[in-house]
Amino acid sequence: MELRFGEKEEKLRLEVRSFLLENNGRGGEASGAELGSRSDDEFEFAKGFNQKLAQRGWIAPAWPKEYGGLGASIYEQMVFNEEFGYWGAPDTGTRGFGVGMIGPTLIIHGNEEQKKNYLPKITSGEHIWCQGYSEPGAGSDLASLQTRATRDGDDFIINGQKIWTSGGHRSNQMFCLVRTDPEAPKHRGISFLLIDDIKNTPGLTVRPLINMANRHHFNEVFFEDVRVPARNLIGEENRGWYVGMTLLDFERSGIGTTASQKRTLEELARDLREGSKDRREQYRTRLADHVVSNNVGRFLRLPHRLHPGQRHGAELRSLRGQDLPVGTRPENLQLRSQHARLERTDDAGRAACSDAWCSP
Ligand SMILES: Cc1cc2nc3c(=O)[nH]c(=O)nc-3n(C[C@H](O)[C@H](O)[C@H](O)COP(=O)(O)OP(=O)(O)OC[C@H]3O[C@@H](n4cnc5c(N)ncnc54)[C@H](O)[C@@H]3O)c2cc1C
């Protein structure tokens, strides 16, 4: 089995890397900052960075040219994702929520008008999206959501509350799940709506939720008679659960994660090398386990981070056939790599603070 990228992709990798080293503003240091918790200056810097990407068609290289992409191959897109992840390329929410979630969801479920309207504003960096899914009473059990949207002529009127809205205070667009039929079984009365220009939408209020580290990453979003045009409905009314799950599928995958974890693991290894012998011995084997599992995660994910426009059945089937053990289901891989990710985060946290005040 050939696990290396081709010559063309490796050449592109060097081009992307040298662009990032020159333009990510940190001289090659990974960013580490969370979306939304950056200072105003850092956020403005990320916007400028995305503008430079946009000029090259690099915000969503694998998207079709008509939507501002380059029509790049899946492997070229993976090179971009890996390099962006490893070098901590700054983002505003345009690439994460825009390219990574709502864009591909629109390509699958949106109508032509919606695609023409929204996709180019993602690839130009103009639209910065946030996600309105969770509510105070609807987290893991998302289908219990209560934010209500009622039809009024050509509009929906929304009332209710969202919570944990990452970067909501930096965004100008929101995609959200709302209840449109309270009588239906809970998964069947939900619709998927886009809200434009959230900073200037009457009745919509974004309030900060400051976390334990005193960072402003999350927000609560309140809706009081917020009017949204019915043309912003994605897919059919009351069938939004399935649109929302498509989006979560994109959210859960992501080859960039293994690249940024690789960086974290390298930094952790460097810290351990410089730290005490005891600490080194305590964590060496576990760290090696994580390096192996991260590499496995990378290879297992490769065939799945496909842009939907490239999900041509034959290509996808042949990729799966070549790269995955027979009978492996993508969902299991995602779960496995998420699990490995959680474990790594836990270990990284423990290792980082064990010498100081945490007990390992
Ligand atoms: C970094 C981060 C960013 C996020 N960004 C966003 C965002 O932008 N937009 C958004 O909408 N949401 C966002 N979320 C919210 C996230 O999706 C919620 O944390 C999630 O919906 C879980 O909801 P909850 O916190 O209310 O936990 P709960 O659902 O209350 O769960 C709490 C605990 O109970 C357990 N539990 C729940 N139900 C069961 C059960 N039936 N059986 C056994 N155990 C159970 C869970 O496993 C968990 O340990 C974000 C979360 C994080 C951590």
Ligand as a Chemical Component Dictionary entry (heavy atoms), coordinates in Angstrom:
data_LIG
# 
_chem_comp.id                   LIG 
_chem_comp.type                 NON-POLYMER 
_chem_comp.pdbx_formal_charge   0 
_chem_comp.three_letter_code    LIG 
# 
loop_
_chem_comp_atom.comp_id 
_chem_comp_atom.atom_id 
_chem_comp_atom.alt_atom_id 
_chem_comp_atom.type_symbol 
_chem_comp_atom.charge 
_chem_comp_atom.model_Cartn_x 
_chem_comp_atom.model_Cartn_y 
_chem_comp_atom.model_Cartn_z 
_chem_comp_atom.pdbx_ordinal 
LIG C1  C1  C 0 -15.204 23.745 22.757 1  
LIG C2  C2  C 0 -16.695 23.659 22.541 2  
LIG C3  C3  C 0 -17.272 24.443 21.577 3  
LIG C4  C4  C 0 -18.645 24.382 21.374 4  
LIG N1  N1  N 0 -19.193 25.192 20.422 5  
LIG C5  C5  C 0 -20.516 25.119 20.193 6  
LIG C6  C6  C 0 -21.115 25.962 19.196 7  
LIG O1  O1  O 0 -20.426 26.757 18.537 8  
LIG N2  N2  N 0 -22.438 25.869 18.996 9  
LIG C7  C7  C 0 -23.220 24.997 19.677 10 
LIG O2  O2  O 0 -24.399 24.934 19.390 11 
LIG N3  N3  N 0 -22.698 24.224 20.662 12 
LIG C8  C8  C 0 -21.366 24.258 20.929 13 
LIG N4  N4  N 0 -20.817 23.498 21.918 14 
LIG C9  C9  C 0 -21.700 22.779 22.779 15 
LIG C10 C10 C 0 -21.591 21.281 22.703 16 
LIG O3  O3  O 0 -22.058 20.831 21.498 17 
LIG C11 C11 C 0 -22.324 20.840 23.929 18 
LIG O4  O4  O 0 -21.353 20.776 24.941 19 
LIG C12 C12 C 0 -23.016 19.591 23.748 20 
LIG O5  O5  O 0 -24.157 19.885 23.017 21 
LIG C13 C13 C 0 -23.253 18.917 25.108 22 
LIG O6  O6  O 0 -24.209 19.624 25.827 23 
LIG P1  P1  P 0 -24.112 19.986 27.390 24 
LIG O7  O7  O 0 -22.836 20.704 27.637 25 
LIG O8  O8  O 0 -25.397 20.623 27.769 26 
LIG O9  O9  O 0 -23.949 18.600 28.129 27 
LIG P2  P2  P 0 -25.079 17.572 28.528 28 
LIG O10 O10 O 0 -25.833 17.129 27.348 29 
LIG O11 O11 O 0 -25.886 18.105 29.679 30 
LIG O12 O12 O 0 -24.188 16.393 29.091 31 
LIG C14 C14 C 0 -23.500 16.515 30.333 32 
LIG C15 C15 C 0 -22.912 15.159 30.677 33 
LIG O13 O13 O 0 -23.961 14.169 30.789 34 
LIG C16 C16 C 0 -23.688 13.079 29.912 35 
LIG N5  N5  N 0 -24.957 12.588 29.360 36 
LIG C17 C17 C 0 -25.857 13.306 28.686 37 
LIG N6  N6  N 0 -26.911 12.548 28.346 38 
LIG C18 C18 C 0 -26.647 11.303 28.816 39 
LIG C19 C19 C 0 -27.353 10.065 28.802 40 
LIG N7  N7  N 0 -28.544 9.954  28.229 41 
LIG N8  N8  N 0 -26.770 9.000  29.361 42 
LIG C20 C20 C 0 -25.565 9.102  29.954 43 
LIG N9  N9  N 0 -24.859 10.242 30.027 44 
LIG C21 C21 C 0 -25.391 11.329 29.474 45 
LIG C22 C22 C 0 -22.800 13.636 28.838 46 
LIG O14 O14 O 0 -21.996 12.625 28.251 47 
LIG C23 C23 C 0 -21.958 14.642 29.601 48 
LIG O15 O15 O 0 -20.879 14.017 30.255 49 
LIG C24 C24 C 0 -19.455 23.520 22.160 50 
LIG C25 C25 C 0 -18.834 22.742 23.137 51 
LIG C26 C26 C 0 -17.487 22.797 23.332 52 
LIG C27 C27 C 0 -16.858 21.943 24.408 53 
# 
loop_
_chem_comp_bond.comp_id 
_chem_comp_bond.atom_id_1 
_chem_comp_bond.atom_id_2 
_chem_comp_bond.value_order 
_chem_comp_bond.pdbx_ordinal 
LIG C1  C2  SING 1  
LIG C2  C3  SING 2  
LIG C2  C26 DOUB 3  
LIG C3  C4  DOUB 4  
LIG C4  N1  SING 5  
LIG C4  C24 SING 6  
LIG N1  C5  DOUB 7  
LIG C5  C6  SING 8  
LIG C5  C8  SING 9  
LIG C6  O1  DOUB 10 
LIG C6  N2  SING 11 
LIG N2  C7  SING 12 
LIG C7  O2  DOUB 13 
LIG C7  N3  SING 14 
LIG N3  C8  DOUB 15 
LIG C8  N4  SING 16 
LIG N4  C9  SING 17 
LIG N4  C24 SING 18 
LIG C9  C10 SING 19 
LIG C10 O3  SING 20 
LIG C10 C11 SING 21 
LIG C11 O4  SING 22 
LIG C11 C12 SING 23 
LIG C12 O5  SING 24 
LIG C12 C13 SING 25 
LIG C13 O6  SING 26 
LIG O6  P1  SING 27 
LIG P1  O7  DOUB 28 
LIG P1  O8  SING 29 
LIG P1  O9  SING 30 
LIG O9  P2  SING 31 
LIG P2  O10 DOUB 32 
LIG P2  O11 SING 33 
LIG P2  O12 SING 34 
LIG O12 C14 SING 35 
LIG C14 C15 SING 36 
LIG C15 O13 SING 37 
LIG C15 C23 SING 38 
LIG O13 C16 SING 39 
LIG C16 N5  SING 40 
LIG C16 C22 SING 41 
LIG N5  C17 SING 42 
LIG N5  C21 SING 43 
LIG C17 N6  DOUB 44 
LIG N6  C18 SING 45 
LIG C18 C19 SING 46 
LIG C18 C21 DOUB 47 
LIG C19 N7  SING 48 
LIG C19 N8  DOUB 49 
LIG N8  C20 SING 50 
LIG C20 N9  DOUB 51 
LIG N9  C21 SING 52 
LIG C22 O14 SING 53 
LIG C22 C23 SING 54 
LIG C23 O15 SING 55 
LIG C24 C25 DOUB 56 
LIG C25 C26 SING 57 
LIG C26 C27 SING 58 
# 
